[in-house]
Amino acid sequence: MNKLTLRARLWILALVPVLGVIGTSVFSMYSANSVYSDLLERIHKEAFVAQSLVINGDRDLYQALVAKQALLAGGPGPDFEKNLKDFRENVVQVKDRLNRAEQILSAHRSGWSDFRLEGKPESIFDEFTALKADFPRWETASEKQIEDVRTGKTAPGASGEIEDALFKTVRGNINDIGEILDLGAEDSAADNRSRMDRTNMTVFAVVLAVALAALVLAFTTIRAIRRAVDRILSASEAGREGNLTVRTSLDGSDELAAVGGALDGMLDSLRKVVTDIQQKSAALSALSETTAASCEEVTSTTNEVAESNSRLAEEVNRGRTGAGEASKMVREMNSIILSAKELASSADQNSRQMAAAAARGKETVAQSIGHMENIRNAVGETEKLITDLNNYSARIGVVGTTITSLADQTNLLALNAAIEAARAGEAGRGFAVVAEEVRKLAEQSQQGAREVAELVGKILEGTESAVKSMETSRKGVEEGVSIAHVAGEALEKIMDATKSSVEDIRRIIAATDKEAEQSGRVIALIEDTASVMGNADEQVQNVAASMEETAAAMESVATGATEVSATAEDLRKITERFIVDGTPPRGLALR
């Protein structure tokens, strides 16, 4: 396989699926023919079984007719029950066979429904439906006809036109079913055979078209791949010989185009590298000459740097001393800031306590206002009750006055009655006793009314004093409520002022925190500066030593520059064999 060419491998790769498609198609045609044979056999078997059932049903129907005719002709006799049993058994067999035939055909109802006799629109299932309607009618009419002969209503040997017409209709339905079965079996076989032939032709045409399309596609693809491979191979050989201007120039988005693009990119990159090397070698040669001249300048500059280092060392010492003093001053300032922060924290705590006390005072005042409001309401209600009591007492005084007046009149009437009784003598003695008792009661009532009047007067005086006292209390309570509201508003302002103070103090604390942080950073920065100054002093000394080493190194650089110039010349000679701009070098022709 490894010895085959790429073209041969591609043709093998293309022919394998084509042969597979052809083989699969042949197998499919063979399988389809087998399925057709099985289907044809099943159709014939199904039609044969149904036809046998229909024929046997027709035979049973005829036997039932023979038994019926024997019953009607012989009348009641020794064979009547036997003939009746034969009639009924044949009727049951007719129903059973025709039902089984219909069930077999119903398994493929859609297929058998399409077959119809010439000149008749009914399908085979329509015939079964008509048979199910007509056969019970014939059976019922025949049973009635037999029963009439048994009971003597009809003379033996009589015939029925209706029953005969129904029998002919049933026989006609059965015959139509048999003919449709024959027609369906033949038409199904012919139709399936025609379908199978069309399927085989279609499969053959599709396989042929697929095979031709696959071969054309394979030929086109192989030719395109061959051309792409030839271009890639030509560009690779040209690049190997040093021609970096050749390109594959492959179009498309397949893998070979990607390989060609990658090869073109590699040749572009290689051309740029060679061009860059050529340019760098020329620049390196010029640079080596410049380096040799610069070495002398560096040597003189090194001496000047050494003198500058001495002056820099003195400045560094003075800077380190100043940094120490600055660090000391900043530390003192930092301690002052921390003290201010502590005082601000204490003020913040006191302000918070004051705010809490003001809040509690506000809450207490609010509660006091609520209680005083309740007292004011209670005083108002009490004042109303006392006023009502005063009114009731006044009414009681009026009633007492009325009672006193009535007692006086009663006393006067009792006196008049006593006088009249005295005039009557012995006859009026009893009445005189009663009049005396009435007079005594009137005097007692008068005395009670006077006492009630005195009590009512005292109550009126007390209620008037209570009303005045309640009014004074109400005014005092209202003034207390007003004062409590004023106190609440004052506490509200105190709380607002306290909150503002707390916020200001928190801002002061935050500011002192930032100042302390900044002062800490300044201290660290000054200490770092002092450390840097110390390091700078050491570095200055190291630079002084390095200057001496640099002077010695410049001599080595001058020697190295001469060697680099020679190397650049060798590199230029090596890169001359590559073509980078379309012009072949000496001794190399462009292919």
Secondary structure, DSSP 8 states (H G I E B T S, - for coil): -TTS-HHHHHHHHHHHHHHHHHHHHHHHHHHHHHHHHHHHHHHHHHHHHHHHHHHHHHHHHHHHHHHHHHHHHH-SSTTHHHHHHHHHHHHHHHHHHHHHHHHHHHTTHHHHTT-B-TT---BHHHHHHHHHHHHHHHHHHHHHHHHHHHHTSS-TT---HHHHHHHHHHHHHHHHHHHHHHHHHHHHHHHHHHHHHHHHHHHHHHHHHHHHHHHHHHHHHHHHHHHHHHHHHHHHHHHHTTB-S------SSSHHHHHHHHHHHHHHHHHHHHHHHHHHHHHHHHHHHHHHHHHHHHHHHHHHHHHHHHHHHHHHHHHHHHHHHHHHHHHHHHHHHHHHHHHHHHHHHHHHHHHHHHHHHHHHHHHHHHHHHHHHHHHHHHHHHHHHHHHHHHHHHHHHHHHHHHHHHHHHHHHHHHHHHHHHGGGGHHHHHHHHHHHHHHHHHHHHHHHHHHHHHHHHHHHHHHHHHHHHHHHHHHHHHHHHHHHHHHHHHHHHHHHHHHHHHHHHHHHHHHHHHHHHHHHHHHHHHHHHHHHHHHHHHHHHHHHHHHHHHHHHHHHHHHHHHHHHHHHHHHHTTSBSSS---TT----
